[in-house]
Amino acid sequence: MDHAGRLRRLQGALAESKLDFLLATHLPNVRYLCGARGATLFTDGRYIAQAREEVRGARVVISPQAPLAAAVEWLGTRLATQQGGAVKKVLGVEPESMTVGMRERLASGLRGKVQMRLAAPLVERARMVKDADEIRRIRAAVELGASLFRVALRKIRPGVSEVAVAAAMEFEARRKGAEGMSFSTILAAGARSAVVHGRASAARIPQRGFVVCDFGVILAGYCSDRTRTVHVGRPSKEALGLYDAVLEAQLAAVSAVRPGVTASEVDEAARNMLRKRKLGRYFTHSTGHGLGLEIHEAPRLALGQNQKLEPRMVITIEPGAYVPGKWGVRIEDVVVVTPSGCEVLSPEDKELVIV
C-alpha cells in the first residue's frame, strides 16, 4: 500500500487546515496511517507481537502507561525542543473518537504548551479514495461475502429460524478465512422483512413471504456488504411488482454512478424510480455509503450530500422499499467508481429467487 503517499497527502491537508500535529485516535484511521514513515504509533505491552507483525515503517512506542499518556509525554518533549516565538503549535484532535475525559487528560498533560483544535475529518476524507491494493482487498472480501448467499439459499426454508440461516452463513465465512462479519447479519423474513435493520432473530421463516439477507465479511482488514431478497413460496403479482420496482431503482442508481456526479444525484436516481412506482414513501434510508476499513465510511449517498464522486471511490448501492407490518425488499451491490462510470464487484443475476 502507498503509505508514503498517504502521509504526504495528510501533511498537505494539515498545512491547509493550519495544524502542526494530528492526534489520530479513531482506530481505523490509526490502521490507515500506521504504516507511514513519519508516523508514530503508541500502544501498550498487549500488542508488542501484533505491532511487530502489522506495522510497516512507522515508529512504534510500547509504553507501560496508557497510550494516550505516552503520546502526551512524547508530544510535550517534542514541543519543548521545537517551540519558538509567541505562536503556539496547533494540535488537531479527532472529535468523533475522543471522549471528554480523554481531552481533559490531554489538556492537563500538555499544560498549555499547545493550542488544541477540533480537526476536520482529514483522514476520513483521504480514505474515501482507495489505492489499488485496497480495491484488491475489497474485491476479495466482496467475492467471499457473495459466496455466502449460496449457503443462505440452501438453508432458507419454512420453519427454519432466521438465526440458524445466519449462523450457517457466518460459519462458512470463518471457514473460508474471514476475520469476522462486517456487521451483525441481517436475516428478516415475512413481516419482519419490513424492518430495515432486522438482525437475525429466533423468528421462524414463514410458509410464504420475502426474506431480506444483508451480510458482509471482513477480510484482510477490509469490509464487504451485500443484500439479496428472496421469496419463499409463490409470490403474488403485487410482491413481484415490489421486487421489480426496487430492482429498477437499484439499476438506475448504479447507472448514475460516474466521476463528477454528486452523492445526492445517485440517491435521487433511485428515489425517483420508486416515486414513479408510487413507492417513494416506503424508501426510508439513504441509497448507499462508502466502505473500506469500516462498513460505513464517507461518502454518504443521500439527499443533500454534495460530495462529488471520484475514481477509486468504493460505495454501496442499496435502495429498498418497506411496507410496515407487511413486507420489504432491498437489493445491494458494492461498486467502484471508474474514470467512465463504475464497476459492480462480483456481479450476479439479481432476478428474484423463489425457494
Number of C-alpha atoms within 10 A of each C-alpha: 14 12 18 15 12 19 20 14 14 18 17 12 17 19 11 9 13 15 20 15 17 20 17 21 16 16 11 17 19 17 16 18 24 25 23 23 16 13 15 19 20 20 20 16 14 10 11 14 9 10 20 10 9 11 16 16 15 17 16 18 18 18 16 12 12 13 16 19 17 19 21 18 15 14 18 18 12 11 16 10 8 10 13 10 6 6 9 15 18 16 19 22 23 20 17 12 12 15 11 10 9 14 15 11 15 18 16 12 18 18 11 11 17 19 16 20 15 13 20 16 15 18 23 16 14 16 24 20 22 19 16 12 11 21 19 13 19 29 22 20 27 25 16 22 28 24 15 22 18 10 18 20 16 11 18 24 19 16 11 15 21 26 19 19 23 26 14 15 25 23 14 17 23 15 10 14 14 22 16 17 21 23 17 17 24 24 30 30 32 22 19 26 28 25 21 21 15 18 20 22 18 10 17 18 24 19 13 17 25 28 28 29 29 26 25 28 32 29 26 15 19 23 28 31 28 22 22 21 24 24 23 20 15 13 16 11 8 9 17 13 13 21 23 16 23 26 25 16 29 28 21 20 24 25 14 20 27 21 18 13 16 23 25 19 21 26 30 22 20 30 28 16 21 25 15 11 15 11 19 16 12 17 22 13 15 19 28 24 20 24 25 27 23 17 19 17 17 22 26 22 27 20 17 13 15 15 16 14 23 20 17 20 23 30 30 25 30 29 27 30 25 22 17 14 12 14 22 30 30 26 23 23 25 27 23 25 21 17 12 10 18 22 16 17 20 17 13 9 6 14 12 15 13 14 15
